[in-house]
Amino acid sequence: MKREIDRYILINEWLKYHDTNAIEVIQKHPEEVKTGDWFRLYPVTQEQHDDWVIWAKEYIKKELKISNRMLNHDWPWVYLDTAPSIKQE
């Protein structure tokens, strides 16, 4: 049995900074969602990004009951698929 996290839970956690969620983004920006460009439409600050990383890692460890070693092994793939873009000052 393969255990996995719903990516929308991770994405919705940082979309909350924009008072929206993944479903609303899909409805509002269907073309950008197809190409993956929608992430750039909802950037977060460096501080918000860092808070999200801490939250996401703890959430994944708790939900999947995995070690730090396993999380760190898989984290780059999770990050690439779900992390927010950071505002350029």
C-alpha positions in Angstrom: 0.0 0.0 0.0 1.5 3.3 -1.1 1.1 6.2 1.3 1.0 9.7 -0.1 -0.1 13.2 0.7 -2.7 15.1 -1.3 -0.7 17.8 -3.0 -3.6 20.2 -2.8 -3.3 20.2 1.0 0.2 21.5 0.6 -0.6 24.0 -2.1 -3.7 25.3 -0.2 -1.5 26.0 2.8 0.4 28.7 1.0 -2.5 29.9 -1.2 -4.1 31.0 2.1 -1.8 34.0 2.0 -3.8 35.0 -1.1 -7.2 34.2 0.4 -7.8 31.5 -2.2 -7.4 27.7 -2.8 -6.3 25.3 -5.5 -9.9 24.8 -6.8 -10.5 28.5 -7.2 -7.1 28.9 -9.0 -8.0 26.1 -11.4 -11.3 27.8 -12.2 -9.8 31.3 -12.5 -6.7 30.4 -14.5 -7.3 27.2 -16.5 -4.7 28.0 -19.2 -2.0 28.8 -16.7 -2.7 25.6 -14.7 -2.2 23.6 -17.9 1.3 25.1 -18.4 2.2 25.3 -14.7 2.6 29.1 -14.9 0.0 29.7 -12.3 2.5 29.4 -9.4 4.0 32.7 -10.5 0.6 34.4 -10.2 0.6 33.8 -6.4 4.1 34.6 -5.0 4.7 34.7 -1.3 7.3 36.5 0.8 10.5 34.7 1.8 9.2 34.5 5.4 5.9 33.0 4.3 7.8 30.5 2.1 10.0 29.5 5.1 7.0 29.1 7.4 5.4 26.9 4.7 8.4 24.7 4.4 8.5 24.1 8.2 4.8 23.4 8.2 4.9 21.1 5.2 7.7 19.0 6.5 6.1 18.6 9.9 2.7 17.8 8.2 4.2 15.2 5.9 6.2 13.5 8.8 3.1 13.4 10.9 0.7 12.1 8.3 3.0 9.5 6.8 4.8 8.7 10.0 8.2 8.8 8.3 11.7 9.7 9.6 13.6 12.9 8.9 16.0 10.8 6.8 13.1 9.6 4.6 11.6 13.0 4.4 14.8 14.7 3.4 15.3 12.0 0.7 11.9 12.7 -0.9 11.6 16.4 -0.1 13.1 17.8 -3.3 10.4 16.1 -5.4 7.6 17.3 -3.1 9.1 20.8 -3.1 9.3 21.0 -6.9 5.7 19.9 -7.2 4.1 22.0 -4.5 6.2 25.0 -3.3 5.2 28.6 -3.9 7.2 31.0 -5.9 8.9 33.8 -3.9 8.2 37.5 -4.5 11.1 39.3 -6.0 11.7 42.5 -4.2 
